[in-house]
């Protein structure tokens, strides 16, 4: 009898703690969350013995993998008909993103670092017990340790977004073109977000994938994904009525913590914001009209980037570090940089980088020409040299753009020091220069 009384007291204390926790519905002015770059000393993935060159090379490898992900994601969707639940099965797996958001899951508030991913709709993490799971830096989420975990029924509207043909209890399975797979139960659970203004904020219920069978191209550097795409399974859509289908991020050119904002923010820059249409979601697509290098147009032919065609789309993405251009556009950009830079060019590629220069001091990077991406709606995104080039060891500076057969992408390295706000329901991207540390 005493044990039953103790259990009742514990459940009462926890239930009242949930009641008095601020809810995501009450976070007027945006819920501001800390994001950490994977190479930051604060990151669970930090490699203290890695050199700057090691980190740059590994970031390039991740970008190449992510570029494949984005191309396959584009091939698997229709830009005319929009979202289909089957589209989440069409792209290769990539959970090695650049920025990490730590959430607490379940009534026992198990800490889980998730990749901030605008290229994914489904939020998922590995769960215990697990049939096949990859190594991760924190213990697996234990549904048995929480009093609010609930696997959904197939008749639940939430299930129809990920498994419309199921019967009985809802499960999910993402089978990717590279052979990787993540599968498990599709469930709801209370999530807690750490916010500077509101403390620990609860969001309930969050529909997510509780994976117990995850095989393939995982390297153990993530516990799962926080899906920030614009389609129904995403966090943005699940709390669309509360958050206004709006989120934003602002990351720094240093390795200091950045910011993810869920909902319209009171802290967004009051001046200098521009807007351009979002033509599709997951991945998010923009219409790029031209590029200038050092204030001079490189002459991108009209129609090169077409947001209605999957093989001519230009993507903005949080999970790819470096930027990409189709080969012919890349060649024009390289020619423009060569025309503007007067430092000696390296005769051979420096590691994975195609265009590099010898400089005298590291500060010489500031003498390299800025890039301006010209988007539809007369929106001009200026990227300064510290974010457009990478300063390597031994006084080498390289262009942080890679060529591809057809992909165009604005990597998050080029988005640093910029407030980037997605209004998914309105189909608008707002952006502008910002001191992210002061927002």
C-alpha positions as CSV (number, residue, x, y, z in Angstrom):
1,X,0.0,0.0,0.0
2,X,2.9,2.4,0.8
3,X,4.4,1.8,-2.6
4,X,1.1,2.7,-4.3
5,X,0.9,5.9,-2.2
6,X,4.5,6.7,-3.2
7,X,3.7,6.1,-6.9
8,X,0.6,8.3,-6.7
9,X,2.6,11.1,-5.1
10,X,5.3,10.9,-7.8
11,X,2.7,10.9,-10.6
12,X,1.0,13.9,-9.0
13,X,4.2,15.9,-8.6
14,X,5.2,15.2,-12.2
15,X,1.7,16.0,-13.6
16,X,1.7,19.3,-11.8
17,X,5.2,20.0,-13.1
18,X,3.9,19.5,-16.6
19,X,0.9,21.7,-16.0
20,X,3.0,24.6,-14.7
21,X,5.6,24.3,-17.4
22,X,5.1,26.9,-20.0
23,X,3.4,25.5,-23.1
24,X,4.6,26.1,-26.7
25,X,1.1,27.7,-27.2
26,X,2.0,30.5,-24.7
27,X,5.3,31.5,-26.2
28,X,4.3,34.8,-27.8
29,X,7.1,36.4,-29.7
30,X,8.8,33.2,-30.8
31,X,10.5,30.3,-28.9
32,X,14.2,30.9,-29.1
33,X,16.4,27.8,-28.9
34,X,20.2,27.4,-28.8
35,X,21.8,25.7,-31.8
36,X,25.4,24.4,-31.6
37,X,27.7,23.8,-34.6
38,X,29.0,20.3,-34.6
39,X,32.7,21.5,-34.5
40,X,32.0,23.7,-31.5
41,X,33.7,22.7,-28.2
42,X,30.1,22.6,-26.8
43,X,29.0,20.0,-29.3
44,X,28.8,16.3,-28.3
45,X,30.5,15.6,-31.7
46,X,33.6,17.9,-31.0
47,X,36.9,16.4,-32.1
48,X,39.6,18.2,-30.0
49,X,42.5,16.8,-32.0
50,X,41.1,17.8,-35.4
51,X,43.0,20.5,-37.3
52,X,41.2,23.3,-39.3
53,X,42.0,21.4,-42.5
54,X,40.6,18.2,-41.0
55,X,37.3,20.0,-40.2
56,X,37.2,21.7,-43.6
57,X,37.8,18.4,-45.4
58,X,35.2,16.5,-43.3
59,X,32.7,19.3,-43.9
60,X,33.3,19.0,-47.6
61,X,32.6,15.2,-47.4
62,X,29.4,15.8,-45.5
63,X,28.4,18.5,-48.1
64,X,29.0,16.0,-50.9
65,X,26.8,13.5,-49.2
66,X,24.1,16.1,-48.5
67,X,24.2,17.2,-52.2
68,X,23.3,13.7,-53.2
69,X,20.5,13.8,-50.6
70,X,19.1,17.0,-52.0
71,X,19.3,15.8,-55.6
72,X,17.5,12.6,-54.8
73,X,14.9,14.5,-52.7
74,X,14.2,16.7,-55.7
75,X,13.9,13.7,-58.0
76,X,11.4,12.1,-55.7
77,X,9.0,15.0,-55.5
78,X,6.7,16.8,-57.8
79,X,7.0,20.5,-57.8
80,X,3.5,20.8,-59.4
81,X,1.5,18.5,-57.1
82,X,3.6,19.2,-54.0
83,X,3.8,16.9,-51.0
84,X,3.2,13.2,-51.0
85,X,3.7,10.9,-48.0
86,X,5.7,8.5,-50.2
87,X,8.2,11.3,-51.0
88,X,9.9,10.7,-47.6
89,X,11.1,7.3,-49.0
90,X,12.8,8.7,-52.0
91,X,16.1,10.3,-50.8
92,X,19.3,8.9,-49.4
93,X,19.8,9.1,-45.7
94,X,21.8,12.0,-44.2
95,X,21.7,12.7,-40.5
96,X,25.1,14.3,-40.3
97,X,23.9,17.9,-40.4
98,X,25.8,20.9,-39.2
99,X,23.8,22.4,-36.3
100,X,22.4,20.6,-33.3
101,X,19.3,21.3,-31.2
102,X,19.1,19.5,-27.9
103,X,15.6,18.6,-26.8
104,X,14.3,16.7,-23.8
105,X,11.8,13.9,-24.6
106,X,9.3,12.2,-22.3
107,X,8.1,12.7,-18.8
108,X,11.6,11.8,-17.5
109,X,13.1,14.4,-19.8
110,X,15.6,12.3,-21.6
111,X,18.2,14.5,-23.4
112,X,18.5,14.0,-27.1
113,X,20.6,16.1,-29.6
114,X,18.9,16.3,-32.9
115,X,20.1,17.7,-36.3
116,X,18.4,20.9,-37.3
117,X,17.2,19.9,-40.8
118,X,15.2,22.0,-43.2
119,X,15.4,19.2,-45.7
120,X,13.4,16.7,-43.6
121,X,9.8,16.6,-42.6
122,X,9.9,13.6,-40.2
123,X,11.3,14.1,-36.7
124,X,12.8,10.9,-35.4
125,X,15.3,9.4,-32.9
126,X,16.6,6.0,-32.0
127,X,14.7,4.1,-29.3
128,X,15.4,1.5,-26.8
129,X,14.9,-1.5,-27.1
130,X,16.5,-1.5,-30.5
131,X,17.0,-4.3,-33.0
132,X,19.7,-2.5,-35.0
133,X,20.9,0.9,-34.0
134,X,24.0,2.9,-34.8
135,X,26.3,4.4,-32.1
136,X,25.2,7.8,-30.8
137,X,26.7,10.2,-28.2
138,X,23.8,9.8,-25.6
139,X,21.7,6.9,-24.4
140,X,18.8,5.8,-26.6
141,X,15.4,7.2,-25.8
142,X,13.5,4.8,-23.6
143,X,9.7,5.0,-24.1
144,X,9.3,2.8,-21.1
145,X,10.7,5.5,-18.9
146,X,8.0,8.0,-19.9
147,X,4.4,8.2,-18.9
148,X,3.2,10.0,-22.0
149,X,4.6,7.9,-24.9
150,X,1.8,6.5,-27.1
151,X,2.1,4.7,-30.4
152,X,-0.5,6.0,-32.8
153,X,-3.2,3.9,-34.4
154,X,-3.3,3.7,-38.2
155,X,-6.7,5.4,-38.2
156,X,-5.1,8.5,-36.5
157,X,-4.9,11.5,-38.9
158,X,-1.2,11.9,-37.8
159,X,-0.4,8.4,-39.2
160,X,-1.8,9.2,-42.6
161,X,1.1,11.6,-43.2
162,X,3.7,8.9,-43.0
163,X,2.0,5.5,-43.6
164,X,-1.4,6.0,-45.3
165,X,-1.9,2.3,-46.1
166,X,-1.2,0.7,-42.7
167,X,-3.5,-1.3,-40.5
168,X,-3.5,-1.7,-36.7
169,X,-0.7,0.3,-34.9
170,X,1.1,3.0,-36.9
171,X,4.7,2.4,-38.0
172,X,7.0,4.3,-40.3
173,X,9.7,3.1,-42.6
174,X,12.0,5.2,-44.6
175,X,13.8,3.1,-47.3
176,X,16.4,5.2,-49.1
177,X,17.9,4.8,-52.5
178,X,21.3,4.2,-51.1
179,X,20.0,1.1,-49.2
180,X,19.9,2.9,-45.8
181,X,16.7,2.4,-43.7
182,X,15.1,3.8,-40.6
183,X,12.0,2.2,-39.3
184,X,10.0,1.8,-36.1
185,X,6.9,3.0,-34.3
186,X,5.2,6.3,-35.1
187,X,4.2,7.8,-31.8
188,X,3.4,10.9,-29.9
189,X,5.3,12.1,-26.9
190,X,5.9,15.3,-24.9
191,X,9.0,17.3,-26.0
192,X,10.6,19.9,-23.9
193,X,12.5,22.8,-25.5
194,X,15.1,24.9,-23.6
195,X,14.3,28.6,-24.1
196,X,16.1,31.6,-22.7
197,X,12.9,33.6,-22.1
198,X,10.5,30.8,-21.0
199,X,12.8,28.2,-19.4
200,X,11.8,24.6,-20.2
201,X,8.8,24.7,-22.6
202,X,6.6,21.7,-23.2
203,X,5.2,20.8,-26.6
204,X,2.6,18.0,-26.5
205,X,1.9,15.9,-28.3
206,X,4.7,15.7,-30.8
207,X,4.4,13.1,-33.5
208,X,7.7,11.5,-34.2
209,X,9.4,8.3,-35.4
210,X,10.8,6.1,-32.6
211,X,13.3,4.1,-34.6
212,X,14.3,0.6,-33.6
213,X,15.8,-0.6,-36.9
214,X,18.3,1.9,-38.4
215,X,20.9,0.5,-40.9
216,X,23.1,1.9,-43.6
217,X,24.9,5.1,-44.0
218,X,25.1,6.4,-40.4
219,X,28.4,7.4,-38.8
220,X,27.2,7.7,-35.2
221,X,27.3,11.5,-35.2
222,X,23.6,12.1,-34.6
223,X,20.8,10.8,-32.4
224,X,18.1,11.8,-34.9
225,X,16.6,14.6,-36.8
226,X,14.4,17.7,-36.0
227,X,12.3,18.0,-39.2
228,X,11.8,21.6,-40.2
229,X,10.4,21.0,-43.7
230,X,7.1,22.5,-44.7
231,X,5.0,19.4,-45.1
232,X,2.5,17.8,-42.7
233,X,4.8,15.6,-40.5
234,X,7.2,18.4,-39.6
235,X,7.4,20.3,-36.3
236,X,6.6,23.5,-38.3
237,X,3.3,22.0,-39.6
238,X,2.3,20.1,-36.4
239,X,2.3,23.4,-34.5
240,X,1.4,25.5,-37.4
241,X,-1.7,27.0,-35.7
242,X,0.4,28.0,-32.7
243,X,3.6,29.0,-34.5
244,X,2.0,30.5,-37.5
245,X,3.9,28.1,-39.8
246,X,7.0,30.3,-39.2
247,X,10.5,29.5,-38.0
248,X,13.9,31.2,-38.4
249,X,17.6,30.7,-37.6
250,X,20.6,32.8,-37.2
251,X,24.1,31.3,-37.0
252,X,27.4,33.0,-36.5
253,X,30.6,33.0,-38.5
254,X,32.3,31.9,-35.3
255,X,31.6,28.7,-33.5
256,X,29.6,30.4,-30.8
257,X,26.0,29.2,-30.3
258,X,23.4,30.3,-32.8
259,X,19.7,30.6,-32.7
260,X,16.6,28.7,-33.9
261,X,13.3,30.5,-33.4
262,X,10.0,28.6,-33.6
263,X,7.2,31.0,-34.4
264,X,7.2,34.8,-35.4
265,X,9.9,36.5,-33.4
266,X,9.9,39.8,-31.6
267,X,13.7,39.7,-31.9
268,X,14.0,39.7,-35.7
269,X,16.0,42.6,-37.2
270,X,13.9,45.7,-37.6
271,X,15.8,46.9,-40.7
272,X,17.4,45.5,-43.7
273,X,15.1,42.5,-44.2
274,X,14.3,41.4,-47.8
275,X,11.9,38.8,-49.0
276,X,11.7,36.4,-51.9
277,X,9.2,33.7,-52.7
278,X,9.6,30.1,-51.4
279,X,8.5,28.0,-54.4
280,X,8.5,24.6,-52.7
281,X,9.2,23.0,-49.4
282,X,11.3,20.0,-48.2
283,X,13.7,20.9,-49.7
284,X,13.0,24.6,-49.8
285,X,13.5,26.1,-53.3
286,X,14.2,29.7,-54.4
287,X,14.4,31.3,-57.8
288,X,17.9,32.5,-58.4
289,X,18.2,35.1,-61.2
290,X,21.9,36.0,-61.2
291,X,25.1,36.2,-59.2
292,X,27.5,39.1,-58.8
293,X,31.1,38.8,-57.8
294,X,32.7,41.9,-56.4
295,X,29.6,43.8,-57.7
296,X,29.9,42.6,-61.3
297,X,27.3,40.2,-62.8
298,X,28.7,36.9,-63.9
299,X,25.9,36.7,-66.5
300,X,23.8,33.7,-65.5
301,X,21.6,33.0,-68.5
302,X,17.8,33.6,-68.0
303,X,16.0,30.3,-67.1
304,X,19.1,28.6,-65.8
305,X,17.4,28.1,-62.5
306,X,13.7,27.2,-62.7
307,X,11.8,26.5,-59.5
308,X,9.2,24.5,-61.3
309,X,11.7,22.0,-62.6
310,X,13.4,19.5,-60.3
311,X,16.6,19.4,-62.4
312,X,17.0,23.2,-62.4
313,X,16.0,24.0,-58.8
314,X,18.1,26.2,-56.5
315,X,17.9,25.0,-52.9
316,X,18.4,26.8,-49.6
317,X,19.3,24.3,-46.9
318,X,20.5,24.1,-43.3
319,X,22.2,20.8,-43.6
320,X,24.8,21.4,-46.3
321,X,27.9,23.4,-45.3
322,X,29.3,24.5,-48.6
323,X,27.4,26.1,-51.5
324,X,26.9,24.5,-54.9
325,X,26.5,25.7,-58.5
326,X,26.0,23.8,-61.8
327,X,29.2,23.4,-63.6
328,X,28.7,26.1,-66.2
329,X,27.6,28.7,-63.6
330,X,30.4,27.6,-61.4
331,X,32.9,28.2,-64.2
332,X,31.5,31.8,-64.6
333,X,31.9,32.4,-60.9
334,X,35.4,31.1,-60.8
335,X,36.4,33.3,-63.8
336,X,35.0,36.3,-62.0
337,X,36.9,35.5,-58.8
338,X,40.1,35.0,-60.8
339,X,39.6,38.4,-62.5
340,X,39.2,40.1,-59.1
341,X,41.8,38.4,-57.0
342,X,45.5,39.3,-57.4
343,X,47.1,36.8,-55.0
344,X,49.0,33.9,-56.5
345,X,46.7,31.0,-57.4
346,X,47.7,27.5,-56.3
347,X,48.4,25.5,-59.4
348,X,46.9,22.3,-58.0
349,X,43.7,21.7,-56.1
350,X,44.2,22.1,-52.3
351,X,42.5,18.9,-50.9
352,X,38.9,19.0,-52.1
353,X,38.9,22.7,-53.0
354,X,39.1,23.6,-56.6
355,X,40.2,27.3,-56.4
356,X,42.7,28.4,-53.8
357,X,45.2,31.2,-53.4
358,X,48.4,31.8,-51.4
359,X,48.0,34.8,-49.2
360,X,50.4,36.7,-46.9
361,X,48.3,36.8,-43.7
362,X,45.0,35.3,-42.6
363,X,43.3,38.7,-42.7
364,X,43.9,38.8,-46.5
365,X,40.7,36.9,-46.8
366,X,38.9,40.2,-46.3
367,X,40.4,41.4,-49.6
368,X,38.5,38.8,-51.6
369,X,35.3,39.8,-53.5
370,X,31.9,39.3,-51.9
371,X,29.2,37.3,-53.7
372,X,25.6,38.6,-54.2
373,X,22.9,36.2,-55.0
374,X,20.1,37.9,-56.9
375,X,16.7,36.3,-56.2
376,X,13.3,36.9,-57.6
377,X,11.4,39.8,-56.0
378,X,14.4,42.0,-56.3
379,X,16.0,40.4,-53.3
380,X,19.8,40.5,-53.1
381,X,21.7,38.3,-50.6
382,X,25.2,39.6,-50.0
383,X,27.7,37.1,-48.7
384,X,30.9,38.6,-47.3
385,X,34.3,37.0,-48.0
386,X,34.6,35.5,-44.5
387,X,31.6,33.3,-45.3
388,X,32.2,32.9,-49.1
389,X,35.8,31.7,-48.8
390,X,37.6,29.5,-46.3
391,X,40.9,30.4,-44.7
392,X,43.1,27.3,-44.5
393,X,46.3,26.6,-42.6
394,X,49.6,27.8,-44.1
395,X,48.0,31.0,-45.4
396,X,45.8,29.4,-48.1
397,X,42.3,30.8,-49.0
398,X,39.9,28.7,-51.0
399,X,36.5,29.4,-52.6
400,X,33.8,27.7,-50.5
401,X,31.7,26.7,-53.5
402,X,31.7,23.4,-55.3
403,X,30.6,22.4,-58.8
404,X,27.9,19.9,-59.6
405,X,26.3,18.5,-62.7
406,X,23.0,20.3,-62.0
407,X,22.5,21.2,-58.3
408,X,22.4,24.8,-57.1
409,X,22.4,25.2,-53.3
410,X,23.0,28.0,-50.8
411,X,24.9,26.3,-48.0
412,X,24.5,27.3,-44.4
413,X,28.1,28.6,-44.3
414,X,27.1,31.3,-46.7
415,X,24.0,32.0,-44.6
416,X,26.0,32.9,-41.5
417,X,25.5,36.3,-39.9
418,X,22.1,36.4,-41.5
419,X,18.6,36.2,-40.0
420,X,16.8,33.6,-42.2
421,X,13.0,33.3,-41.7
422,X,10.8,30.8,-43.4
423,X,7.1,31.6,-43.6
424,X,5.9,28.3,-45.0
425,X,2.2,28.9,-45.3
426,X,2.7,32.3,-47.0
427,X,5.5,30.9,-49.2
428,X,8.0,33.7,-48.3
429,X,11.6,33.7,-47.2
430,X,12.7,36.8,-45.3
431,X,16.4,37.4,-44.8
432,X,18.8,40.1,-43.8
433,X,22.2,40.8,-42.1
434,X,22.2,40.4,-38.3
435,X,24.3,40.2,-35.3
436,X,23.0,36.8,-34.3
437,X,24.6,36.9,-30.8
438,X,22.4,39.9,-29.9
439,X,19.0,38.7,-31.1
